[in-house]
């Protein structure tokens, strides 16, 4: 940068003018005096002039000294400003505070050892501080990324030498700072950037800065790796000699490495413990400004990562679980409850609980407007530092004593209230403004993800659910079959697939209408479901057919199950007003996996054939009974094969109506 010119020493000029006036006066005096008087007057005049000259010279020296001090102070402030700017830039890049100063020490000392002139030393002194100023043009999420950069992200970072040089060109340095910064990522072998210069075509100052920057980068910790010890860093630099680095500069660095690192330590920029991993600072109070810049950028990146992770979550459970976890990373809590509004939007239930008392609080349900969380739901506003007991009844004394403060934030997506997040703390006396700011920011990001998850779950439910009965549909049945088949293969077990076909359902539709038929179908589905175990699976397969998957069942268990289903369905009556009661029977057939087949289609076909075979056999038996007048029972359970089990009700009893009776 151009230095300020010295003043024109106005004080000294005034003195010289005064002396000149005295000389003119002396000449006039000399013409008027005698020779003797002239001699004495000359002596006096000469003495006077000498005194005045001495005084003027002293004043001149003092003025020069003052101007020099001012210029030195200006240069000091200028360089301090440059250092502060450089430190702030490195802090944004998540680089430790000493990086630019250490790089400057290495670069300047290497330049001196290699005999560079003063202007190039100055270029190294300033260029080392500002070599990464072009990173202002690189997005924060790339600079703050805690992992290695992708090839595309790495390409984006390569713009910073050109951008940096463009910025510094406007400053007008008197020494070659701009080429030093522009070319400090060129490689000796010509494969560097931005211009692909090779060998001595690369400015010497840029070659020096390249080695200094690379060595210090290796020795310092980074978000994606810990610091590298001196010997290992030294070896890496040596391996780059002749490829990435100028061999002469590498040898100079290696020979003087101990001396250079000693100077770094003396100036208070020692490297961290090589075994220590990069750790962003957690508390911004009373910290170096660079650490606060790091914190701000880490927050930006963490929120960016949060949004990215939320976008990858599919199920509502995954989204809520991630939400509670991420809140804890930003805001301390002992318990976090995520509430979602119920269908009527008059109350909200705890959809996920993280932290203390999760088992007890997972069953919580609150009314909108009730307690602190209910107020947040009703007003759609954040509740800060309310009394936790407002959310708990006096019967829950063990909970009332555990928390000292709380905060509740409504969850809103696209203008629609979804629920609320409530956090409780025992350790904190109150949540601060920064806590609430972060909680609200995270909640806004999470609300969008929760809204999408709710829509996804709803769409998935519709896609996998029969709209008539509310039972799983054929698509869901096939997926369940695949899961059970996989489990059976892993555990070397099997399961039974039951095909159930309603008898007389068409007659119900013809007699009472399809509306009654639809209602009967729903009710019978629930009747059948009531006979199954919690882990059994029932789906509506289509029309008046149902399919059940029954794992871990012995043949006698299946026979007993079918008898119970037969009785339950046969006993069910659906009142239809004055027309009487509608009822149906059921025919069942079973096929075992893997005995009857290895695929879904094979097992379904086997069970379906068994069911219809038994249905036909049953009709024949009924026909014989009606012709002979003697009742004939179906085959007893102990005579029925576990692979092909059929039970069918007498179709003459599938409809009961007062109008018919």
C-alpha positions in Angstrom: 0.0 0.0 0.0 1.3 3.6 -0.8 2.8 5.2 2.3 1.7 8.7 3.4 4.2 11.5 2.3 5.8 13.6 5.0 4.5 17.1 5.6 6.3 20.0 4.1 7.6 21.1 7.4 5.7 24.4 7.6 7.4 25.4 10.8 10.9 25.1 9.3 9.8 27.2 6.3 8.7 30.0 8.5 12.1 30.0 10.2 14.0 30.2 7.0 11.8 33.1 5.8 12.6 34.9 9.1 16.3 34.3 8.6 16.1 35.8 5.1 14.4 38.9 6.4 17.2 39.4 8.9 19.8 39.1 6.2 18.1 41.8 4.2 18.0 44.0 7.2 21.7 43.3 7.8 22.6 44.5 4.3 20.8 47.8 4.8 22.5 48.2 8.2 26.0 47.6 6.7 25.7 50.4 4.2 25.0 52.8 6.9 27.7 51.9 9.4 31.4 52.5 9.4 33.9 49.8 8.8 34.5 49.3 12.5 30.9 49.2 13.3 30.4 46.8 10.3 32.9 44.4 11.8 31.3 44.3 15.2 27.8 44.2 13.8 28.9 41.3 11.5 30.1 39.3 14.5 26.8 39.9 16.3 24.8 39.1 13.2 26.7 35.9 12.5 26.1 34.7 16.1 22.5 35.5 15.9 22.2 33.7 12.6 23.9 30.6 14.0 21.6 30.5 17.0 18.6 30.9 14.8 19.8 28.1 12.5 20.4 25.8 15.4 16.9 26.4 16.7 15.4 25.9 13.3 17.3 22.6 12.8 16.1 21.3 16.2 12.6 22.2 15.3 13.0 20.5 12.0 14.3 17.3 13.6 11.4 17.2 16.1 8.9 17.7 13.3 10.5 14.8 11.3 10.4 12.6 14.4 6.7 13.4 15.0 5.9 12.7 11.4 7.8 9.4 11.5 6.0 8.3 14.6 2.7 9.2 13.0 3.6 7.2 9.9 4.8 4.3 11.9 1.6 4.3 13.9 -0.4 4.5 10.7 1.4 1.5 9.3 0.9 -0.4 12.5 -2.8 0.3 12.6 -3.0 -0.5 8.9 -1.3 -3.9 9.4 -3.4 -4.6 12.5 -6.5 -3.9 10.5 -5.3 -6.3 7.8 -4.5 -9.0 10.4 -8.0 -8.5 12.0 -9.6 -8.9 8.6 -7.6 -12.0 7.8 -8.4 -13.5 11.1 -12.1 -12.9 10.6 -11.9 -14.5 7.2 -10.2 -17.6 8.6 -12.7 -17.8 11.4 -15.5 -17.9 8.8 -13.6 -20.8 7.3 -13.5 -22.5 10.7 -9.7 -22.1 10.8 -8.0 -21.5 14.1 -7.0 -18.0 15.0 -3.2 -18.4 14.6 -3.3 -19.8 11.0 -2.6 -16.5 9.1 0.0 -15.3 11.6 1.9 -18.6 11.5 1.7 -18.6 7.7 3.0 -15.1 7.7 6.0 -16.0 9.9 6.9 -19.0 7.7 6.5 -17.0 4.5 8.5 -13.9 5.6 11.3 -16.0 7.1 11.6 -18.2 4.0 11.7 -15.1 1.8 14.5 -13.6 4.0 16.4 -16.9 3.9 16.1 -17.0 0.1 17.3 -13.4 -0.2 14.2 -11.7 -1.5 14.2 -7.9 -1.8 12.3 -5.7 0.6 9.2 -5.2 -1.7 8.8 -8.9 -2.1 9.2 -9.5 1.6 6.4 -6.9 2.1 4.3 -8.8 -0.4 4.8 -12.0 1.6 4.0 -10.2 4.8 0.7 -8.8 3.5 -0.1 -11.7 1.1 0.2 -14.3 3.9 -2.5 -12.4 5.8 -4.9 -11.9 2.9 -4.2 -15.0 0.8 -7.7 -16.4 1.5 -9.7 -13.2 1.3 -11.4 -14.6 -1.9 -13.2 -17.2 0.3 -15.7 -14.4 0.9 -17.3 -15.6 -2.4 -17.6 -19.2 -1.2 -20.9 -20.3 0.4 -21.0 -20.8 4.2 -22.2 -24.4 4.0 -19.1 -25.4 2.1 -16.6 -23.5 4.3 -18.3 -24.8 7.5 -18.8 -28.4 6.3 -17.4 -30.8 9.0 -16.7 -33.5 6.4 -14.5 -33.7 3.4 -15.7 -31.7 0.4 -17.3 -33.4 -2.6 -15.6 -32.9 -6.0 -18.2 -30.3 -6.9 -17.7 -28.4 -3.6 -13.9 -28.5 -4.1 -14.3 -27.0 -7.5 -16.3 -24.2 -6.0 -13.5 -23.3 -3.6 -11.0 -22.9 -6.4 -12.5 -19.5 -7.3 -11.0 -17.9 -4.2 -7.5 -17.0 -5.5 -9.0 -15.1 -8.5 -11.6 -13.4 -6.4 -9.0 -12.5 -3.8 -6.7 -11.0 -6.4 -9.5 -9.0 -7.9 -10.3 -7.5 -4.5 -6.7 -6.6 -3.7 -6.1 -5.0 -7.1 -8.3 -2.2 -6.1 -6.1 -1.4 -3.1 -3.1 -0.4 -5.1 -0.2 -2.0 -3.3 3.3 -0.8 -4.1 4.6 -4.3 -3.8 3.5 -7.6 -5.6 0.7 -8.7 -3.3 -1.8 -9.4 -6.1 0.2 -12.0 -8.0 1.3 -13.6 -4.7 -2.3 -14.2 -3.7 -3.6 -15.1 -7.2 -1.0 -17.8 -7.8 -0.5 -19.4 -4.3 -2.4 -22.5 -5.4 -0.4 -23.1 -8.5 1.7 -26.3 -8.5 5.3 -26.7 -9.5 4.3 -29.4 -12.0 1.7 -27.1 -13.7 -1.4 -28.9 -12.5 -2.5 -26.2 -10.0 -5.0 -23.4 -10.4 -6.2 -20.9 -11.4 -3.9 -20.4 -14.4 -2.0 -23.7 -14.5 1.4 -22.0 -14.3 4.5 -24.3 -14.1 7.9 -24.1 -12.4 9.6 -20.6 -12.4 6.7 -19.1 -14.3 4.9 -19.0 -10.9 5.9 -15.9 -9.0 8.5 -16.7 -6.3 6.4 -15.1 -3.6 3.5 -17.3 -4.6 5.7 -20.4 -4.5 6.8 -19.5 -1.0 3.3 -18.8 0.2 2.1 -22.1 -1.2 4.6 -24.1 0.9 4.0 -22.0 4.1 0.2 -22.2 3.8 0.3 -26.0 3.1 2.6 -26.7 6.0 0.5 -24.7 8.5 -2.7 -26.2 7.2 -1.3 -29.7 7.9 -0.2 -28.8 11.4 -3.5 -27.2 12.4 -6.8 -28.9 13.3 -9.7 -28.8 10.8 -13.4 -29.6 11.2 -12.9 -32.8 9.3 -9.6 -34.0 10.9 -7.3 -33.5 13.9 -4.0 -31.7 13.8 -1.1 -33.6 12.1 2.2 -34.0 14.0 5.3 -32.2 12.8 7.2 -35.3 11.6 4.2 -36.5 9.6 3.5 -33.0 8.2 7.2 -32.7 7.3 7.0 -36.0 5.4 3.9 -34.9 3.4 5.7 -31.7 2.4 8.8 -33.6 1.3 6.6 -36.0 -0.8 5.1 -32.9 -2.6 8.5 -31.6 -3.5 8.9 -31.4 -7.3 5.2 -32.0 -7.8 3.2 -29.5 -5.9 6.0 -27.5 -4.4 9.2 -25.8 -5.5 12.0 -28.2 -4.3 14.3 -25.3 -3.3 11.7 -23.8 -1.0 10.9 -27.2 0.5 14.5 -27.8 1.3 14.8 -24.4 2.9 11.7 -25.0 5.0 12.9 -28.5 6.1 16.4 -27.2 7.1 15.0 -24.4 9.2 11.8 -26.1 10.5 12.8 -26.3 14.1 13.9 -22.6 14.1 10.7 -21.5 12.4 8.4 -23.4 14.8 10.3 -22.0 17.7 9.6 -18.5 16.5 5.9 -19.4 16.1 5.8 -20.6 19.7 7.6 -17.5 20.9 5.0 -15.3 19.3 2.1 -17.2 21.1 0.8 -19.2 18.2 1.8 -22.7 19.2 -0.1 -25.6 17.6 -2.7 -27.5 19.6 -2.2 -31.0 20.8 -2.0 -33.3 17.7 -4.3 -35.8 19.3 -7.0 -33.2 19.9 -9.9 -33.2 17.5 -11.4 -30.0 16.1 -14.1 -28.8 18.6 -16.1 -25.6 18.0 -16.5 -23.5 21.0 -19.8 -23.7 22.8 -20.1 -20.4 24.7 -19.7 -17.0 23.0 -19.3 -14.9 26.1 -15.9 -13.2 26.6 -14.3 -14.9 23.7 -12.0 -13.7 20.9 -14.1 -12.2 18.1 -12.9 -14.9 15.7 -14.4 -17.6 18.0 -17.7 -15.8 17.9 -17.6 -15.7 14.1 -16.9 -19.4 14.1 -19.9 -20.0 16.4 -22.2 -18.0 14.1 -21.0 -20.0 11.1 -21.3 -23.3 12.9 -24.8 -22.4 13.8 -25.6 -21.6 10.2 -24.2 -24.8 9.0 -25.8 -26.9 11.7 -29.2 -25.4 10.8 -28.5 -26.2 7.1 -27.6 -29.7 8.0 -30.7 -29.9 10.1 -32.9 -28.9 7.2 -31.1 -31.4 5.0 -31.5 -34.2 7.5 -35.2 -33.4 7.9 -35.7 -33.5 4.2 -34.3 -37.0 4.2 -36.6 -38.3 6.9 -39.7 -40.1 5.7 -41.8 -41.4 8.6 -43.3 -39.2 11.2 -41.5 -41.2 13.9 -38.1 -40.5 12.3 -38.9 -36.8 12.0 -40.1 -36.4 15.6 -37.2 -38.4 17.0 -34.7 -36.3 15.0 -36.4 -33.1 16.1 -36.1 -33.9 19.8 -32.5 -34.9 19.3 -31.6 -31.7 17.4 -33.3 -29.4 20.0 -31.1 -31.0 22.6 -28.0 -30.1 20.6 -28.8 -26.4 20.6 -31.0 -25.9 23.7 -30.5 -27.7 27.1 -33.5 -29.6 28.5 -34.2 -32.4 30.8 -37.5 -33.4 29.1 -38.8 -32.6 25.6 -42.4 -33.4 24.6 -43.6 -33.1 21.0 -47.4 -32.7 20.9 -49.5 -33.1 17.8 -53.1 -31.9 17.5 -55.8 -34.6 17.5 -58.2 -34.9 14.6 -60.8 -32.5 16.2 -58.0 -30.0 16.9 -59.5 -29.5 20.4 -56.7 -31.4 22.1 -53.1 -32.6 21.5 -51.4 -35.8 22.4 -47.7 -36.5 23.1 -46.4 -38.0 19.9 -42.8 -38.3 21.1 -41.1 -37.7 24.5 -37.3 -37.5 25.0 -35.4 -37.3 28.3 -36.6 -37.8 31.9 -40.0 -39.3 32.6 -40.5 -40.4 29.0 -42.5 -43.4 30.0 -44.9 -41.4 32.2 -45.3 -38.4 29.9 -45.7 -40.4 26.6 -49.4 -40.9 27.4 -50.1 -37.2 28.0 -53.0 -35.5 26.4 -53.8 -31.8 26.9 -56.7 -29.6 25.8 -56.0 -26.6 23.7 -55.9 -23.6 26.0 -55.2 -25.7 29.1 -51.8 -25.0 30.9 -48.8 -23.4 29.4 -48.5 -25.7 26.5 -52.3 -25.4 25.8 -51.9 -21.6 25.8 -49.1 -21.9 23.2 -51.5 -24.0 21.1 -54.4 -21.7 21.5 -52.5 -18.4 20.9 -50.0 -19.8 18.4 -47.4 -17.9 20.4 -44.2 -18.9 22.3 -44.5 -19.3 26.0 -41.3 -18.5 27.9 -40.3 -19.4 31.4 -43.8 -20.3 32.6 -44.3 -22.3 35.8 -43.9 -26.0 34.8 -46.7 -26.9 37.3 -49.2 -25.2 34.9 -48.8 -28.2 32.6 -49.2 -30.9 35.4 -51.9 -31.7 37.8 -51.4 -31.6 41.5 -51.6 -35.4 41.5 -48.3 -35.5 39.7 -46.3 -34.1 42.6 -43.2 -36.1 41.6 -43.1 -34.2 38.3 -43.9 -30.8 39.8 -40.8 -31.0 41.9 -38.4 -32.0 39.0 -38.6 -28.9 36.8 -37.7 -25.2 37.5 -38.7 -23.7 34.1 -40.1 -24.5 30.7 -40.7 -23.1 27.2 -43.3 -24.1 24.6 -43.2 -23.2 20.9 -46.2 -23.8 18.5 -45.4 -25.9 15.4 -46.9 -24.2 12.4 -46.5 -25.2 8.7 -48.0 -23.3 5.8 -50.1 -21.3 8.2 -51.6 -24.5 9.8 -51.1 -25.3 13.5 -49.7 -28.9 13.8 -48.9 -29.0 17.5 -46.2 -27.7 19.9 -42.8 -28.5 21.3 -42.4 -28.1 25.1 -39.1 -28.3 26.9 -38.6 -28.5 30.7 -35.4 -27.9 32.6 -34.3 -28.6 36.2 -30.8 -27.2 35.9 -31.7 -23.8 34.4 -33.5 -21.1 36.4 -34.8 -19.6 33.2 -34.3 -19.9 29.4 -32.5 -17.0 27.8 -33.2 -15.1 24.7 -30.6 -17.0 22.7 -32.2 -20.3 23.8 -35.6 -19.2 22.6 -34.3 -17.9 19.3 -32.7 -21.2 18.5 -35.7 -23.2 19.7 -38.0 -21.1 17.5 -35.6 -21.4 14.5 -35.3 -25.2 14.8 -39.1 -25.5 15.3 -39.8 -23.6 12.1 -37.5 -26.0 10.1 -39.0 -29.0 11.9 -42.6 -27.9 11.4 -42.3 -28.1 7.6 -40.8 -31.6 7.9 -43.5 -32.7 10.3 -46.2 -31.4 8.0 -44.7 -33.3 5.1 -44.4 -36.4 7.2 -48.0 -36.2 8.3 -49.1 -35.9 4.6 -46.8 -38.8 3.7 -48.2 -41.0 6.5 -51.7 -40.1 5.5 -51.0 -40.9 1.8 -49.2 -44.1 2.8 -52.2 -45.1 5.0 -54.6 -44.5 2.2 -52.4 -46.4 -0.2 -52.1 -49.4 2.1 -55.6 -49.3 3.6 -58.9 -50.6 2.3 -61.2 -47.5 2.4 -64.3 -49.7 3.0 -63.3 -51.6 6.1 -60.3 -49.7 7.3 -58.3 -52.9 7.2 -55.0 -53.3 5.3 -55.5 -53.8 1.5 -54.1 -56.4 -0.9 -50.9 -54.3 -1.4 -50.3 -54.2 2.3 -51.0 -57.9 2.5 -48.3 -58.7 0.0 -45.7 -56.5 1.8 -46.6 -58.2 5.1 -46.2 -61.6 3.4 -42.7 -60.7 2.3 -41.8 -59.6 5.8 -43.1 -62.8 7.3 -41.5 -64.9 4.6 -38.1 -63.3 5.3 -38.5 -63.8 9.1 -39.5 -67.4 8.6 -36.5 -68.0 6.4 -34.1 -66.5 8.9 -35.6 -68.4 11.8 -36.3 -71.6 9.9 -40.0 -71.5 10.9 -43.3 -71.1 9.0 -46.7 -69.5 9.1 -50.2 -70.1 7.9 -52.2 -68.0 5.4 -56.0 -68.2 5.8 -58.4 -67.4 2.9 -61.8 -66.4 4.2 -64.8 -66.0 1.8 -68.1 -64.7 3.1 -71.1 -67.0 2.3 -74.4 -65.3 1.4 -73.0 -61.8 1.1 -74.6 -61.3 -2.4 -78.0 -62.2 -0.9 -77.5 -59.5 1.7 -76.8 -56.9 -1.0 -79.8 -58.1 -3.0 -82.1 -58.1 0.0 -81.0 -55.0 2.0 -79.0 -53.0 -0.5 -75.3 -52.2 -0.9 -75.2 -49.7 1.9 -76.2 -52.4 4.4 -73.8 -54.8 2.6 -70.9 -52.3 3.0 -71.7 -51.8 6.7 -71.9 -55.6 7.3 -68.6 -56.0 5.5 -67.0 -53.6 7.9 -68.5 -55.2 11.0 -67.6 -58.7 10.0 -64.0 -57.6 9.4 -63.9 -56.4 13.0 -65.4 -59.6 14.2 -62.8 -61.7 12.4 -60.0 -59.3 13.6 -61.3 -59.9 17.2 -60.5 -63.6 17.0 -56.9 -63.0 15.9 -53.9 -62.3 18.1 -52.3 -58.9 18.3 -49.4 -59.9 16.0 -51.6 -61.7 13.5 -52.4 -59.9 10.3 -55.8 -59.5 8.6 -56.4 -57.8 5.2 -59.4 -57.4 2.9 -58.3 -59.1 -0.3 -61.1 -58.0 -2.5 -64.9 -58.3 -2.7 -66.1 -60.4 0.1 -62.8 -62.1 0.7 -60.4 -61.6 3.6 -56.8 -63.0 4.1 -55.1 -63.6 7.4 -51.5 -64.4 8.1 -51.0 -66.4 11.3 -47.3 -66.9 12.3 -46.0 -69.4 14.8 -49.2 -71.5 14.8 -49.5 -75.3 15.2 -52.1 -77.2 13.2 -54.4 -77.6 16.2 -54.1 -73.9 16.8 -55.2 -73.1 13.3 -58.2 -75.5 13.6 -59.3 -73.9 16.8 -58.9 -70.4 15.3 -61.1 -71.4 12.3 -63.8 -72.8 14.6 -63.8 -69.6 16.6 -64.0 -67.4 13.5 -66.9 -69.6 12.2 -68.9 -69.3 15.4 -68.2 -65.5 15.8 -69.2 -64.7 12.2 -72.2 -67.0 12.4 -73.4 -65.4 15.6 -73.1 -61.9 14.4 -76.3 -60.0 13.5 -76.6 -56.6 11.9 -80.0 -55.1 12.7 -81.7 -53.6 9.7 -84.8 -51.9 11.2 -88.1 -53.5 10.4 -86.5 -55.6 7.7 -84.9 -57.8 10.3 -81.2 -58.8 10.8 -78.5 -59.3 8.2 -76.0 -62.1 8.6 -73.4 -64.1 6.7 -71.4 -67.2 7.0 -67.8 -67.8 6.2 -65.7 -70.5 4.4 -62.0 -70.8 5.3 -59.1 -72.5 3.7 -55.4 -72.4 4.8 -52.0 -73.0 3.2 -48.7 -73.3 5.0 -45.5 -71.5 4.2 -43.2 -72.9 2.9 -44.9 -76.3 2.5 -47.6 -75.0 0.0 -45.3 -72.7 -1.9 -42.4 -70.2 -1.8 -44.1 -67.1 -3.2 -47.2 -65.0 -2.3 -49.1 -66.1 -5.4 -48.4 -69.8 -4.8 -49.6 -69.6 -1.2 -52.7 -67.6 -2.0 -53.7 -69.9 -4.9 -53.2 -73.0 -2.6 -55.3 -71.5 0.2 -58.0 -70.4 -2.3 -58.2 -73.8 -3.9 -58.5 -75.5 -0.6 -61.2 -73.1 0.4 -63.3 -73.7 -2.7 -62.7 -77.4 -2.6 -64.1 -77.4 0.9 -67.0 -75.1 -0.1 -68.1 -77.5 -2.9 -67.7 -80.5 -0.6 -69.8 -78.8 2.0 -72.6 -78.0 -0.5 -72.7 -81.7 -1.5 -73.0 -82.8 2.1 -75.8 -80.3 2.6 -77.5 -81.6 -0.5 -77.3 -85.2 0.8 -78.6 -84.0 4.2 -81.5 -82.2 2.7 -82.4 -85.3 0.5 -82.2 -87.8 3.3 -83.6 -85.6 6.0 -80.6 -86.4 8.3 -78.1 -83.8 9.3 -74.5 -84.4 8.3 -71.7 -82.6 10.1 -68.5 -81.3 8.5 -65.3 -83.1 9.0 -64.0 -82.8 12.6 -61.0 -80.5 13.2 -58.7 -83.4 14.0 -59.3 -84.9 10.5 -58.4 -81.6 8.7 -54.9 -81.1 7.2 -52.9 -78.2 8.6 -51.9 -77.4 5.0 -55.5 -77.2 3.7 -57.9 -76.4 6.4 -61.6 -75.6 5.4 -64.5 -74.7 7.6 -67.8 -73.6 6.0 -71.1 -72.5 7.5 -74.4 -73.8 6.1 -75.5 -71.2 3.5 -79.1 -71.9 4.4 -78.4 -69.9 7.6 -76.6 -66.9 6.1 -79.6 -64.7 6.1 -82.1 -64.1 8.9 -85.0 -61.7 8.2 -88.3 -61.2 9.9 -89.9 -60.7 6.5 -88.6 -64.1 5.4 -89.2 -65.9 8.6 
